[in-house]
Structures are given as C-alpha cells and as structure tokens.
Amino acid sequence: MYIYLIIGLYLFIPILRKWTISAPEKEVRYFLIIWGITLFINEYTTQFFPKIELMYFSKFLGYLVLGHYLHKFVDYNKFKLLGISLFSIGVLATFFLTDYFTVKNDQFFPFFYEYLSPNIVLASIGIFILVKNLNIKTNKYLLKLDSYSYGIYLVHIIV
C-alpha cells in the first residue's frame, strides 16, 4: 500500500509545489484547518454527519502541506516545548482512548493507531518539531543507512 500511496503523492507534488510557493501563510493554515476538521470524519462518526466524502481531501496529502507549513512558517527554537507537549498528548491520547474504547466495545479498537487519526497527527507534529530542533549533521553512517532504507522497508514485511 505504501508504494501506491507514495506514487499518488508524487503525482500531486508538482501541483502542490506551485501552490505552496506562492500561497501566503493564511491560505496554507486555512487548508490545514479544513484538513484537521476532516480527520474527525471517519467510519465511526459518519452517522453524525451528512454523507459527503471528505476523506479524499483529508488523506495523506494533508501531511505534505503540514510538513511544508511547519518547515516554512514555524520557528523551531521557540517551539521545542510545544513539540514535546504535542508528542506526549498524541501518545497518551492513543494509549488511553484505545484502552477506553477497547474495554467499552469488548474488542480491540484500532482507530487511534491509524495514521490519519487526530492523535497521531498531533504526535507527528511534535516529532517533526523535535527532530528539526536536533540539528543532526550528516555523516557517512547516516548516508549508508539512508542508502539501505528503501530496501529495508520492502523486506520488513518478511521479518
């Protein structure tokens, strides 16, 4: 699935690049707000919303725009504590909400482990901010690991 997902995202990158280069922060933030709202519309909440398929808007394309926004408009040095907080909130929400709904439904409730659940988005923003604060220098070991990472991904299912 990941390979097909990446191919689809790569097809949209030229369109997104033109828009994000010229878009002011306000427009990008507007997109991200709509994306964030649509993350709450899923198979568990559709009974409360009209039958409008917004998940096509909210899928992984939003992560690309979110990464652009965080890279271009966020000063990481000011937000290190925010990164730690968002990551912690996302992880704790995953743990406690999964536990609560698993007990309530008497079976494992996987929604809060999905990539597009709001708690995972919060944790992802936190990790992004923290990693950008690390200021890691590239070295030969990281470059070597990087050269193997795609192959590692392709065979990880075997393990």
Backbone torsions as a table, in degrees:
resi	resn	phi	psi	omega
1	MET	NA	-38.7	-176.9
2	TYR	-59.2	-42.2	-178.4
3	ILE	-61.2	-45.6	179.2
4	TYR	-64.9	-38.0	177.6
5	LEU	-61.7	-47.6	-178.9
6	ILE	-63.5	-41.3	178.4
7	ILE	-60.5	-44.3	178.1
8	GLY	-62.2	-42.4	178.8
9	LEU	-66.2	-41.4	179.1
10	TYR	-61.6	-32.1	178.2
11	LEU	-67.8	-28.2	179.7
12	PHE	-88.7	-15.5	-175.4
13	ILE	-58.0	-43.1	178.7
14	PRO	-59.9	-36.4	178.8
15	ILE	-70.4	-47.3	179.4
16	LEU	-62.9	-38.2	-178.1
17	ARG	-61.6	-45.8	179.8
18	LYS	-61.4	-42.6	-178.6
19	TRP	-69.1	-47.0	-174.4
20	THR	-69.3	-29.2	178.6
21	ILE	-65.0	-40.9	-176.4
22	SER	-96.7	-11.4	-175.8
23	ALA	-75.9	133.4	173.6
24	PRO	-72.2	163.2	-177.7
25	GLU	-55.3	-37.1	-178.1
26	LYS	-60.6	-41.4	179.3
27	GLU	-68.5	-42.3	179.4
28	VAL	-64.2	-41.5	178.0
29	ARG	-63.2	-39.4	177.2
30	TYR	-60.3	-46.1	177.2
31	PHE	-57.5	-46.1	-177.3
32	LEU	-67.5	-33.1	176.5
33	ILE	-65.6	-45.9	177.3
34	ILE	-62.3	-43.1	177.8
35	TRP	-58.9	-45.9	179.6
36	GLY	-60.9	-40.4	178.4
37	ILE	-64.5	-42.6	-177.5
38	THR	-69.1	-19.3	177.1
39	LEU	-65.2	-23.8	179.8
40	PHE	-82.9	-9.3	178.7
41	ILE	-97.1	110.2	-176.1
42	ASN	-146.9	-171.8	-176.0
43	GLU	-62.4	-22.2	-178.6
44	TYR	-88.9	-19.9	-176.9
45	THR	-111.3	-1.6	-175.8
46	THR	-64.2	-21.1	177.7
47	GLN	-67.8	-18.4	-179.0
48	PHE	-99.0	-6.8	-176.4
49	PHE	-122.5	157.5	173.9
50	PRO	-63.3	158.4	-177.9
51	LYS	-78.5	69.7	174.8
52	ILE	-114.4	122.7	-176.1
53	GLU	-81.3	94.1	178.3
54	LEU	-94.6	-8.8	-177.2
55	MET	-64.7	-24.6	176.9
56	TYR	-65.3	-32.5	176.8
57	PHE	-74.3	-36.0	-168.7
58	SER	-94.3	1.2	-178.0
59	LYS	-63.0	-150.7	-170.0
60	PHE	-70.8	-12.8	176.9
61	LEU	-58.9	-33.9	178.6
62	GLY	-62.3	-33.0	177.7
63	TYR	-63.8	-36.0	177.7
64	LEU	-63.6	-46.0	179.9
65	VAL	-67.1	-38.9	177.8
66	LEU	-61.3	-44.4	177.4
67	GLY	-60.8	-41.6	177.1
68	HIS	-61.8	-45.7	-178.4
69	TYR	-62.2	-47.5	-179.3
70	LEU	-63.5	-37.4	-179.5
71	HIS	-70.6	-42.1	-172.3
72	LYS	-87.1	-36.0	-168.8
73	PHE	-112.7	-2.2	-176.2
74	VAL	-112.0	130.4	174.8
75	ASP	-88.7	107.2	-171.7
76	TYR	-65.9	-32.9	-178.5
77	ASN	-63.9	-32.2	179.3
78	LYS	-77.9	-21.1	-170.0
79	PHE	-114.2	22.3	179.5
80	LYS	-60.2	-44.8	178.5
81	LEU	-64.0	-36.5	176.9
82	LEU	-63.0	-40.7	177.9
83	GLY	-60.1	-46.1	178.3
84	ILE	-62.4	-43.0	-178.8
85	SER	-64.6	-47.6	-178.6
86	LEU	-64.2	-41.8	177.9
87	PHE	-61.7	-45.9	-179.2
88	SER	-63.2	-44.4	178.6
89	ILE	-61.8	-44.2	179.6
90	GLY	-61.6	-44.2	-178.9
91	VAL	-68.7	-45.1	179.5
92	LEU	-64.9	-39.6	177.3
93	ALA	-62.9	-41.4	177.2
94	THR	-58.3	-48.6	-177.7
95	PHE	-63.5	-55.3	-172.9
96	PHE	-72.1	-38.7	179.3
97	LEU	-69.7	-39.1	176.6
98	THR	-63.0	-44.7	178.5
99	ASP	-60.6	-47.4	-177.4
100	TYR	-60.8	-51.4	-176.5
101	PHE	-73.1	-27.2	175.4
102	THR	-66.3	-45.5	178.4
103	VAL	-66.1	-43.0	-178.8
104	LYS	-61.7	-41.9	-177.6
105	ASN	-90.5	-5.6	-179.7
106	ASP	60.2	27.4	173.2
107	GLN	-160.9	159.0	-177.1
108	PHE	-58.3	132.5	-178.8
109	PHE	-111.8	100.4	-169.1
110	PRO	-84.7	-5.6	-171.9
111	PHE	-52.2	-42.2	-174.1
112	PHE	-76.1	-1.3	174.0
113	TYR	-99.4	-5.3	-176.8
114	GLU	-77.0	147.7	-175.3
115	TYR	-60.2	-27.3	-175.9
116	LEU	-101.9	13.0	175.3
117	SER	-78.1	145.1	-176.0
118	PRO	-56.0	-35.5	-179.7
119	ASN	-67.4	-35.1	177.8
120	ILE	-71.3	-35.6	175.7
121	VAL	-62.1	-43.7	177.7
122	LEU	-60.4	-46.2	179.2
123	ALA	-63.1	-37.2	179.1
124	SER	-65.4	-41.7	177.4
125	ILE	-62.3	-43.8	179.1
126	GLY	-60.0	-46.2	179.2
127	ILE	-63.7	-42.6	179.4
128	PHE	-57.4	-48.6	-179.3
129	ILE	-63.5	-42.7	-179.8
130	LEU	-64.9	-42.9	-179.1
131	VAL	-67.5	-38.8	177.1
132	LYS	-64.0	-27.5	177.5
133	ASN	-77.6	-18.1	-175.6
134	LEU	-68.3	-34.0	179.9
135	ASN	56.1	54.5	-179.0
136	ILE	-78.6	130.9	176.5
137	LYS	-84.8	141.0	178.3
138	THR	-72.5	136.9	175.8
139	ASN	-136.3	176.3	-174.3
140	LYS	-65.4	-29.6	-179.7
141	TYR	-71.8	-41.0	176.8
142	LEU	-65.8	-40.2	178.1
143	LEU	-64.2	-38.8	177.9
144	LYS	-65.0	-46.7	177.2
145	LEU	-60.3	-41.6	179.3
146	ASP	-61.0	-38.0	-179.0
147	SER	-67.1	-21.5	179.6
148	TYR	-100.3	-8.5	-169.6
149	SER	-62.0	-40.0	179.9
150	TYR	-66.0	-42.5	177.2
151	GLY	-64.3	-38.3	177.1
152	ILE	-62.3	-43.1	178.9
153	TYR	-61.0	-44.9	-176.2
154	LEU	-64.1	-30.6	-178.4
155	VAL	-99.9	-3.7	-175.6
156	HIS	-63.1	-27.3	-179.5
157	ILE	-66.5	-29.6	179.1
158	ILE	-66.0	-41.9	-179.4
159	VAL	-67.7	NA	NA
